[in-house]
């Protein structure tokens, strides 16, 4: 027993523990709102154009996307520092179906920066509707890995950075939507 404090009856201690656990759970869940509420509407992959420019490929299975962003990897950042943004591309109108955006020289309806991709940096490409709590996921590659991609093949697996998992661009929309619908 702590000095100067009367012992709490066992029943009150148990009630206090449950109240504290409940409050802790509520705070934990409220801190992860996007993980719980974000609707997955498709998938994002990366390919290259015939000239070798990185191209975001987005399979929009439901709803739409009108924004793509690139964040750089976390190398050299403290745990509480946000990722550095490498650029944001916006579409003049909502896009659905199979969407392809050249990230070096975007064409209408897309506009955004002309980015130079460096071999040793990790680029995390994500896509979503700007004003909605939805996402078409993300894909991450280094500039060197992008240089090794073949036009017409989409890198789709962000969970294994040592080995590129690819799919033909002609199958990307169907495969992605089947996976998304299977997980809903």
Short mmCIF file of the C-alpha atoms (twelve columns), coordinates in Angstrom:
data_MODEL
# 
_entry.id   MODEL 
# 
loop_
_atom_site.group_PDB 
_atom_site.id 
_atom_site.type_symbol 
_atom_site.label_atom_id 
_atom_site.label_alt_id 
_atom_site.label_comp_id 
_atom_site.label_asym_id 
_atom_site.label_seq_id 
_atom_site.Cartn_x 
_atom_site.Cartn_y 
_atom_site.Cartn_z 
_atom_site.pdbx_PDB_model_num 
ATOM 1   C CA . UNK A 1   0.000   0.000   0.000   1 
ATOM 2   C CA . UNK A 2   1.264   3.494   -0.858  1 
ATOM 3   C CA . UNK A 3   1.935   5.906   1.996   1 
ATOM 4   C CA . UNK A 4   -0.982  8.161   2.859   1 
ATOM 5   C CA . UNK A 5   -3.528  6.200   0.761   1 
ATOM 6   C CA . UNK A 6   -6.290  4.029   2.171   1 
ATOM 7   C CA . UNK A 7   -6.657  0.600   0.633   1 
ATOM 8   C CA . UNK A 8   -9.305  0.443   -2.113  1 
ATOM 9   C CA . UNK A 9   -11.929 -2.265  -1.624  1 
ATOM 10  C CA . UNK A 10  -11.469 -5.229  -4.049  1 
ATOM 11  C CA . UNK A 11  -14.754 -4.618  -5.903  1 
ATOM 12  C CA . UNK A 12  -13.876 -0.944  -6.540  1 
ATOM 13  C CA . UNK A 13  -10.353 -1.918  -7.719  1 
ATOM 14  C CA . UNK A 14  -11.856 -4.325  -10.272 1 
ATOM 15  C CA . UNK A 15  -14.323 -1.665  -11.500 1 
ATOM 16  C CA . UNK A 16  -11.476 0.846   -11.800 1 
ATOM 17  C CA . UNK A 17  -9.404  -1.651  -13.828 1 
ATOM 18  C CA . UNK A 18  -12.291 -2.279  -16.256 1 
ATOM 19  C CA . UNK A 19  -12.965 1.447   -16.660 1 
ATOM 20  C CA . UNK A 20  -9.280  2.107   -17.356 1 
ATOM 21  C CA . UNK A 21  -9.055  -0.792  -19.831 1 
ATOM 22  C CA . UNK A 22  -12.192 0.399   -21.627 1 
ATOM 23  C CA . UNK A 23  -10.927 3.977   -21.841 1 
ATOM 24  C CA . UNK A 24  -7.546  2.747   -23.082 1 
ATOM 25  C CA . UNK A 25  -9.191  0.645   -25.801 1 
ATOM 26  C CA . UNK A 26  -11.346 3.591   -26.920 1 
ATOM 27  C CA . UNK A 27  -8.302  5.866   -27.157 1 
ATOM 28  C CA . UNK A 28  -6.343  3.230   -29.063 1 
ATOM 29  C CA . UNK A 29  -9.125  2.653   -31.586 1 
ATOM 30  C CA . UNK A 30  -9.800  6.353   -32.075 1 
ATOM 31  C CA . UNK A 31  -6.099  6.925   -32.831 1 
ATOM 32  C CA . UNK A 32  -6.268  4.494   -35.780 1 
ATOM 33  C CA . UNK A 33  -9.391  5.870   -37.452 1 
ATOM 34  C CA . UNK A 34  -8.114  5.526   -41.007 1 
ATOM 35  C CA . UNK A 35  -7.103  1.912   -40.496 1 
ATOM 36  C CA . UNK A 36  -10.647 1.093   -39.493 1 
ATOM 37  C CA . UNK A 37  -12.737 3.317   -41.742 1 
ATOM 38  C CA . UNK A 38  -10.823 3.675   -45.012 1 
ATOM 39  C CA . UNK A 39  -12.671 1.931   -47.829 1 
ATOM 40  C CA . UNK A 40  -10.347 0.039   -50.193 1 
ATOM 41  C CA . UNK A 41  -11.533 0.767   -53.744 1 
ATOM 42  C CA . UNK A 42  -8.785  -0.835  -55.819 1 
ATOM 43  C CA . UNK A 43  -5.044  -1.243  -56.084 1 
ATOM 44  C CA . UNK A 44  -2.025  0.742   -57.182 1 
ATOM 45  C CA . UNK A 45  0.946   -0.616  -59.086 1 
ATOM 46  C CA . UNK A 46  3.906   0.741   -60.990 1 
ATOM 47  C CA . UNK A 47  5.107   0.081   -64.526 1 
ATOM 48  C CA . UNK A 48  7.260   1.999   -66.967 1 
ATOM 49  C CA . UNK A 49  6.476   3.629   -70.285 1 
ATOM 50  C CA . UNK A 50  8.207   2.358   -73.446 1 
ATOM 51  C CA . UNK A 51  10.774  5.153   -72.901 1 
ATOM 52  C CA . UNK A 52  11.391  4.033   -69.283 1 
ATOM 53  C CA . UNK A 53  9.398   6.685   -67.359 1 
ATOM 54  C CA . UNK A 54  7.721   5.411   -64.155 1 
ATOM 55  C CA . UNK A 55  3.943   5.119   -64.603 1 
ATOM 56  C CA . UNK A 56  1.389   4.742   -61.803 1 
ATOM 57  C CA . UNK A 57  -1.192  2.102   -62.734 1 
ATOM 58  C CA . UNK A 58  -4.376  2.182   -60.710 1 
ATOM 59  C CA . UNK A 59  -7.145  -0.406  -60.790 1 
ATOM 60  C CA . UNK A 60  -10.240 1.452   -59.577 1 
ATOM 61  C CA . UNK A 61  -12.812 -1.240  -58.771 1 
ATOM 62  C CA . UNK A 62  -15.457 1.045   -57.263 1 
ATOM 63  C CA . UNK A 63  -15.848 4.789   -56.905 1 
ATOM 64  C CA . UNK A 64  -12.988 6.868   -58.367 1 
ATOM 65  C CA . UNK A 65  -9.544  8.386   -57.809 1 
ATOM 66  C CA . UNK A 66  -8.468  11.936  -58.552 1 
ATOM 67  C CA . UNK A 67  -5.188  12.200  -56.677 1 
ATOM 68  C CA . UNK A 68  -1.870  10.360  -56.650 1 
ATOM 69  C CA . UNK A 69  0.894   11.136  -54.222 1 
ATOM 70  C CA . UNK A 70  4.441   9.991   -53.749 1 
ATOM 71  C CA . UNK A 71  6.110   9.847   -50.369 1 
ATOM 72  C CA . UNK A 72  9.763   9.025   -49.965 1 
ATOM 73  C CA . UNK A 73  10.882  6.170   -47.727 1 
ATOM 74  C CA . UNK A 74  11.669  6.589   -44.037 1 
ATOM 75  C CA . UNK A 75  15.462  6.240   -44.253 1 
ATOM 76  C CA . UNK A 76  17.091  8.769   -41.946 1 
ATOM 77  C CA . UNK A 77  13.824  9.917   -40.329 1 
ATOM 78  C CA . UNK A 78  13.009  9.808   -36.632 1 
ATOM 79  C CA . UNK A 79  9.940   7.778   -35.599 1 
ATOM 80  C CA . UNK A 80  7.883   10.933  -35.098 1 
ATOM 81  C CA . UNK A 81  8.868   12.569  -38.402 1 
ATOM 82  C CA . UNK A 82  6.468   12.319  -41.363 1 
ATOM 83  C CA . UNK A 83  7.609   10.948  -44.704 1 
ATOM 84  C CA . UNK A 84  8.877   13.561  -47.150 1 
ATOM 85  C CA . UNK A 85  6.463   14.096  -50.046 1 
ATOM 86  C CA . UNK A 86  7.836   13.758  -53.553 1 
ATOM 87  C CA . UNK A 87  4.819   15.161  -55.371 1 
ATOM 88  C CA . UNK A 88  1.062   15.182  -55.829 1 
ATOM 89  C CA . UNK A 89  -0.728  14.627  -59.128 1 
ATOM 90  C CA . UNK A 90  -4.371  15.633  -59.521 1 
ATOM 91  C CA . UNK A 91  -6.962  14.824  -62.167 1 
ATOM 92  C CA . UNK A 92  -9.326  17.503  -63.438 1 
ATOM 93  C CA . UNK A 93  -12.158 14.959  -63.175 1 
ATOM 94  C CA . UNK A 94  -12.709 11.657  -61.305 1 
ATOM 95  C CA . UNK A 95  -11.028 8.624   -62.909 1 
ATOM 96  C CA . UNK A 96  -12.222 5.018   -62.766 1 
ATOM 97  C CA . UNK A 97  -11.388 1.653   -64.312 1 
ATOM 98  C CA . UNK A 98  -7.757  1.146   -65.352 1 
ATOM 99  C CA . UNK A 99  -5.918  4.456   -64.847 1 
ATOM 100 C CA . UNK A 100 -2.344  5.063   -66.028 1 
ATOM 101 C CA . UNK A 101 -0.386  8.210   -65.189 1 
ATOM 102 C CA . UNK A 102 3.150   8.936   -66.370 1 
ATOM 103 C CA . UNK A 103 4.841   10.354  -63.273 1 
ATOM 104 C CA . UNK A 104 7.554   12.177  -65.236 1 
ATOM 105 C CA . UNK A 105 5.400   13.750  -67.950 1 
ATOM 106 C CA . UNK A 106 1.734   13.513  -66.893 1 
ATOM 107 C CA . UNK A 107 -0.897  14.061  -69.578 1 
ATOM 108 C CA . UNK A 108 -4.431  15.512  -69.242 1 
ATOM 109 C CA . UNK A 109 -6.588  15.125  -67.291 1 
ATOM 110 C CA . UNK A 110 -3.645  14.669  -64.894 1 
ATOM 111 C CA . UNK A 111 -1.278  17.396  -63.828 1 
ATOM 112 C CA . UNK A 112 1.620   17.316  -61.441 1 
ATOM 113 C CA . UNK A 113 5.348   17.763  -61.106 1 
ATOM 114 C CA . UNK A 114 7.916   16.309  -63.463 1 
ATOM 115 C CA . UNK A 115 9.885   14.116  -61.069 1 
ATOM 116 C CA . UNK A 116 13.407  12.780  -61.496 1 
ATOM 117 C CA . UNK A 117 13.618  9.362   -59.804 1 
ATOM 118 C CA . UNK A 118 16.920  8.642   -58.053 1 
ATOM 119 C CA . UNK A 119 18.175  5.051   -57.943 1 
ATOM 120 C CA . UNK A 120 18.798  4.836   -54.191 1 
ATOM 121 C CA . UNK A 121 15.532  6.388   -52.930 1 
ATOM 122 C CA . UNK A 122 12.359  4.478   -52.050 1 
ATOM 123 C CA . UNK A 123 9.194   5.915   -53.619 1 
ATOM 124 C CA . UNK A 124 5.777   5.054   -52.166 1 
ATOM 125 C CA . UNK A 125 3.020   5.740   -54.702 1 
ATOM 126 C CA . UNK A 126 -0.558  5.974   -53.395 1 
ATOM 127 C CA . UNK A 127 -3.862  6.878   -55.035 1 
ATOM 128 C CA . UNK A 128 -7.243  7.945   -53.706 1 
ATOM 129 C CA . UNK A 129 -10.177 10.320  -54.037 1 
ATOM 130 C CA . UNK A 130 -8.914  13.588  -52.504 1 
ATOM 131 C CA . UNK A 131 -12.048 14.356  -50.480 1 
ATOM 132 C CA . UNK A 132 -13.085 10.863  -49.381 1 
ATOM 133 C CA . UNK A 133 -11.900 8.299   -46.836 1 
ATOM 134 C CA . UNK A 134 -11.063 5.770   -49.553 1 
ATOM 135 C CA . UNK A 135 -7.851  4.400   -51.027 1 
ATOM 136 C CA . UNK A 136 -6.706  2.420   -54.029 1 
ATOM 137 C CA . UNK A 137 -3.671  1.327   -52.030 1 
ATOM 138 C CA . UNK A 138 -0.012  1.939   -52.656 1 
ATOM 139 C CA . UNK A 139 3.103   0.432   -54.168 1 
ATOM 140 C CA . UNK A 140 6.720   1.065   -53.209 1 
ATOM 141 C CA . UNK A 141 9.875   0.756   -55.276 1 
ATOM 142 C CA . UNK A 142 13.312  2.288   -55.422 1 
ATOM 143 C CA . UNK A 143 14.350  4.206   -58.511 1 
ATOM 144 C CA . UNK A 144 16.752  1.351   -59.364 1 
ATOM 145 C CA . UNK A 145 13.927  -1.214  -59.133 1 
ATOM 146 C CA . UNK A 146 11.766  0.959   -61.401 1 
ATOM 147 C CA . UNK A 147 14.589  1.000   -63.954 1 
ATOM 148 C CA . UNK A 148 14.448  -2.824  -64.041 1 
ATOM 149 C CA . UNK A 149 10.712  -2.977  -64.849 1 
ATOM 150 C CA . UNK A 150 9.442   -3.836  -68.311 1 
ATOM 151 C CA . UNK A 151 6.781   -1.828  -70.085 1 
ATOM 152 C CA . UNK A 152 3.419   -3.620  -69.954 1 
ATOM 153 C CA . UNK A 153 4.191   -5.357  -66.642 1 
ATOM 154 C CA . UNK A 154 2.888   -3.930  -63.362 1 
ATOM 155 C CA . UNK A 155 4.679   -4.268  -60.021 1 
ATOM 156 C CA . UNK A 156 1.939   -5.004  -57.490 1 
ATOM 157 C CA . UNK A 157 3.421   -6.504  -54.318 1 
ATOM 158 C CA . UNK A 158 4.463   -3.939  -51.711 1 
ATOM 159 C CA . UNK A 159 5.019   -6.531  -48.973 1 
ATOM 160 C CA . UNK A 160 8.236   -8.006  -50.394 1 
ATOM 161 C CA . UNK A 161 10.745  -5.319  -51.286 1 
ATOM 162 C CA . UNK A 162 13.521  -7.804  -52.151 1 
ATOM 163 C CA . UNK A 163 11.627  -9.511  -54.962 1 
ATOM 164 C CA . UNK A 164 9.370   -7.775  -57.452 1 
ATOM 165 C CA . UNK A 165 5.979   -9.384  -57.961 1 
ATOM 166 C CA . UNK A 166 4.497   -8.443  -61.294 1 
ATOM 167 C CA . UNK A 167 1.418   -9.028  -63.389 1 
ATOM 168 C CA . UNK A 168 0.676   -8.192  -67.024 1 
ATOM 169 C CA . UNK A 169 -1.055  -4.830  -67.331 1 
ATOM 170 C CA . UNK A 170 -3.867  -6.548  -69.272 1 
ATOM 171 C CA . UNK A 171 -4.722  -8.621  -66.148 1 
ATOM 172 C CA . UNK A 172 -4.098  -5.990  -63.452 1 
ATOM 173 C CA . UNK A 173 -7.650  -4.571  -63.258 1 
ATOM 174 C CA . UNK A 174 -9.369  -7.976  -63.147 1 
ATOM 175 C CA . UNK A 175 -6.921  -9.522  -60.647 1 
ATOM 176 C CA . UNK A 176 -7.013  -6.472  -58.374 1 
ATOM 177 C CA . UNK A 177 -10.805 -6.189  -58.339 1 
ATOM 178 C CA . UNK A 178 -11.208 -9.900  -57.611 1 
ATOM 179 C CA . UNK A 179 -8.824  -9.534  -54.656 1 
ATOM 180 C CA . UNK A 180 -10.526 -6.355  -53.371 1 
ATOM 181 C CA . UNK A 181 -14.018 -7.857  -53.661 1 
ATOM 182 C CA . UNK A 182 -12.821 -11.030 -51.922 1 
ATOM 183 C CA . UNK A 183 -11.587 -8.979  -48.964 1 
ATOM 184 C CA . UNK A 184 -14.724 -6.840  -48.515 1 
# 
